[in-house]
Amino acid sequence: MTSTRCAVCKYFRRRCPPDCIFSPHFLNHNLQRFTCVHKIYGASNIGKLLQDTPMQLRADALESLYYEAKCRIQDPVYGCAGIIWSLHQQIQIAQRELAQVQAEIAFLDANVGVADPTPSSVEPLVQENVEYGLDKPYDYWFY
C-alpha cells in the first residue's frame, strides 16, 4: 500500500484505484474531512451523489456537504438551519435599526428647514420702538 491513497480508501484500508471518485476531493492528509461527512451521510451515499453530480460542480457539492455535516455534528437538532435562522434574525434586527436611523435622519432634516433662520446682517437683532415689557419691575414674566 502506498501513501497516495485518498482519505476514503485510507479510512476503509483498501487500495485506491486510479479512477477513484473520491481521490480529487478527499486528499490523504485530511482524514477528518471525510470522517465528518461519512458520519452524517455515509460513504455509499457520498459516492452516489458524486456520480450524479457533473464534474465541474463536485468540489462545490462536497464543500457544501462538509459544511452541513460539520454543522450537524456541532448542533444535532438544527444544524445549518439554526445558523441560517440566527443570521436571519440578525438581518431583521439590523434592518429595524437602519429604519429607525433613517427615520431620525428624515425627522432632523425636516426640522432643520422649519427652524428659525439665523438673522441676517441686515436685520437688527432688537427692533426699535417695540415694547417688550422688560422695563416694568412688577412684571415677573420669568417666574
C-alpha positions as CSV (number, residue, x, y, z in Angstrom):
1,M,0.0,0.0,0.0
2,T,1.3,3.4,-0.9
3,S,0.8,6.7,0.8
4,T,-1.0,8.1,-2.2
5,R,-4.3,6.7,-1.1
6,C,-7.2,9.1,-0.7
7,A,-8.7,9.7,2.7
8,V,-11.7,7.4,1.9
9,C,-9.5,4.5,0.8
10,K,-7.2,5.1,3.8
11,Y,-10.3,5.0,6.1
12,F,-11.5,1.7,4.7
13,R,-8.0,0.3,4.4
14,R,-8.2,-0.5,0.8
15,R,-6.1,0.2,-2.3
16,C,-7.0,3.4,-4.0
17,P,-7.8,2.7,-7.7
18,P,-6.6,5.2,-10.3
19,D,-10.1,6.1,-11.2
20,C,-11.3,6.6,-7.6
21,I,-14.1,9.1,-7.5
22,F,-13.1,10.3,-4.0
23,S,-9.4,11.0,-4.5
24,P,-9.7,14.5,-6.1
25,H,-11.9,15.7,-3.2
26,F,-10.7,13.8,-0.1
27,L,-6.9,14.1,0.0
28,N,-4.9,11.6,2.0
29,H,-3.7,14.1,4.6
30,N,-7.2,15.3,5.5
31,L,-8.9,12.3,7.0
32,Q,-11.0,14.4,9.4
33,R,-12.9,16.0,6.5
34,F,-14.1,12.6,5.2
35,T,-14.9,11.2,8.7
36,C,-17.1,14.2,9.3
37,V,-19.0,13.7,6.1
38,H,-19.1,9.9,6.4
39,K,-20.6,10.2,9.9
40,I,-23.6,12.1,8.6
41,Y,-24.1,10.8,5.1
42,G,-22.2,7.6,4.7
43,A,-19.6,6.7,2.1
44,S,-22.1,5.0,-0.3
45,N,-24.4,8.0,-0.4
46,I,-21.5,10.3,-1.0
47,G,-20.3,8.1,-3.8
48,K,-23.8,8.1,-5.4
49,L,-24.0,11.9,-5.1
50,L,-20.6,12.4,-6.7
51,Q,-21.6,10.1,-9.6
52,D,-24.8,12.0,-10.2
53,T,-23.1,15.4,-10.0
54,P,-21.4,17.0,-13.0
55,M,-17.6,17.2,-12.8
56,Q,-17.5,21.0,-12.5
57,L,-19.9,21.0,-9.6
58,R,-18.4,18.2,-7.5
59,A,-16.0,20.3,-5.5
60,D,-18.7,22.8,-4.5
61,A,-21.1,19.9,-3.7
62,L,-18.6,18.3,-1.3
63,E,-17.8,21.7,0.3
64,S,-21.5,22.1,1.0
65,L,-21.8,18.5,2.3
66,Y,-18.8,19.1,4.6
67,Y,-20.1,22.3,6.0
68,E,-23.6,20.9,6.6
69,A,-22.1,17.7,8.2
70,K,-19.9,19.9,10.4
71,C,-22.8,22.0,11.5
72,R,-25.0,18.9,12.1
73,I,-22.3,17.4,14.3
74,Q,-22.0,20.6,16.3
75,D,-25.8,21.1,16.6
76,P,-27.6,17.8,16.0
77,V,-31.1,19.3,16.2
78,Y,-30.9,22.3,14.0
79,G,-27.6,22.0,12.1
80,C,-27.3,24.6,9.3
81,A,-30.9,25.7,9.8
82,G,-30.1,27.0,13.2
83,I,-27.2,29.1,11.8
84,I,-29.4,30.4,8.9
85,W,-32.2,31.3,11.4
86,S,-29.8,33.1,13.6
87,L,-28.4,35.1,10.7
88,H,-31.9,35.9,9.5
89,Q,-32.7,37.3,13.0
90,Q,-29.5,39.4,12.9
91,I,-30.5,40.8,9.5
92,Q,-34.0,41.7,10.7
93,I,-32.6,43.5,13.8
94,A,-30.1,45.4,11.5
95,Q,-33.0,46.4,9.2
96,R,-35.1,47.7,12.1
97,E,-32.1,49.7,13.4
98,L,-31.5,51.1,9.9
99,A,-35.2,52.1,9.5
100,Q,-35.0,53.9,12.9
101,V,-31.9,55.7,12.0
102,Q,-33.3,56.7,8.6
103,A,-36.5,58.0,10.3
104,E,-34.4,60.0,12.7
105,I,-32.4,61.5,9.9
106,A,-35.6,62.4,8.0
107,F,-37.0,64.0,11.1
108,L,-33.9,66.0,11.7
109,D,-33.7,67.1,8.1
110,A,-37.4,68.2,8.2
111,N,-36.8,70.2,11.4
112,V,-33.7,71.9,10.0
113,G,-35.9,73.5,7.3
114,V,-38.6,74.6,9.8
115,A,-36.2,76.0,12.4
116,D,-35.9,79.8,12.7
117,P,-33.5,81.1,10.2
118,T,-30.5,82.9,11.6
119,P,-30.8,86.6,11.4
120,S,-29.0,88.2,8.5
121,S,-26.6,91.0,9.0
122,V,-29.1,93.5,7.5
123,E,-31.8,92.8,10.1
124,P,-31.2,94.2,13.6
125,L,-31.5,91.7,16.5
126,V,-33.7,94.0,18.5
127,Q,-36.2,96.2,16.8
128,E,-36.6,99.8,17.9
129,N,-39.8,101.2,19.2
130,V,-41.2,97.8,20.3
131,E,-42.4,97.4,23.9
132,Y,-41.1,94.1,25.2
133,G,-42.3,94.6,28.7
134,L,-38.9,94.1,30.3
135,D,-38.7,97.6,31.8
136,K,-41.6,97.1,34.3
137,P,-40.2,96.0,37.7
138,Y,-43.6,94.5,38.8
139,D,-43.9,92.2,35.7
140,Y,-42.4,88.8,36.8
141,W,-42.5,87.2,33.4
142,F,-39.7,84.8,34.2
143,Y,-41.4,83.1,37.2
